Structures are given as structure tokens and as C-alpha cells.
């Protein structure tokens, strides 16, 4: 009988596969993830202004690599 682990690091250490649930315990930290630039709170007073603010947020998420480009 053999056992296949859901979680493993490939030879050479370049890739780790998580096949189950990854739980980050309280107080733990994760480094190296992309971070989007700050988007200030909207002060829009009409729909057009809100669209402008929302599109700025989308652009920042895309620039940080958190969302794919169009």
C-alpha cells in the first residue's frame, strides 16, 4: 500500500502544491503576496463620479497583479 500526499513540494523546491485546505492560523503572517495601491474612499456625488472611482480601483488591482487585464 502506498500513500499519496495532497500537499507536497516538488523536487528542487521551486513549487509547493496544496491539495487540501490551507489554513493561516491567527497571529501568523504571509509574505511576498502582491499588494494593490491604496484607493481613497469615494466622494462621488453622481453615477459618473462613482464610475471614475471604481475604474481607478480596478486599474490598481490590475497593476498589482490581483486581477487580469482586459
N, C-alpha and C positions, 0 to 999 in steps of 0.2 A: 504494500500500500504506500502511495506517495501523497505528499501534501503540497498543494499549490497555494502560495500566499497571495492574497488580494493586494497587499502592499509590498512593494519591493523597489530596490534601487538597481538599475541596470549596471552591468559591469563597466567600470570606469567612472561611475558616479555622476555621469552627465544628466541622467534622467531618473526621477523617482516617480513611481506610479502609485496613486492612491485609489484602490478599487472599492473601498468601503467609504465610511464617513470620516471626514477629517474634523476633529473637534479641537478648537483652540480654548484651552482652559482659562478661567478668569485670572487675570494678572499676567498672562503670557503675552508675548509680542511677536509680530511678524514683520520682517524687514524685507526691503527690496521690491515691494509692490509699487506700481505707478500711482501717483497722486495727481489729481486734477487741480488746476489753479483755482483759487477762490472765486466764487461768483457771489457778488453782493446781493442782498435782498432787493427784490424788485420794488421800484417806486412808481411803476407804470400806473397811469390813470385811465388808459384806454386799451382796447384789444391790440392795437398796432404796437404800442409800447411793450406790452406783455410778450408779444411775438418776438420782438427785438431782444428782450432779456432772455427769453427761452432759447432762442437761437444762439446767443452768446454762451449759454450753459452747454448746449450741445457741442459747440466748437471747442470748448475747453475739455470736455470729456473725450472727444476725438483726438485732440492734440496730446492728451495724456496716455492714449492707447487703451482707454477704458471702453471705447465704442469704435466700431469700424467706420471708416469714411464711407460716404455715399458712393 
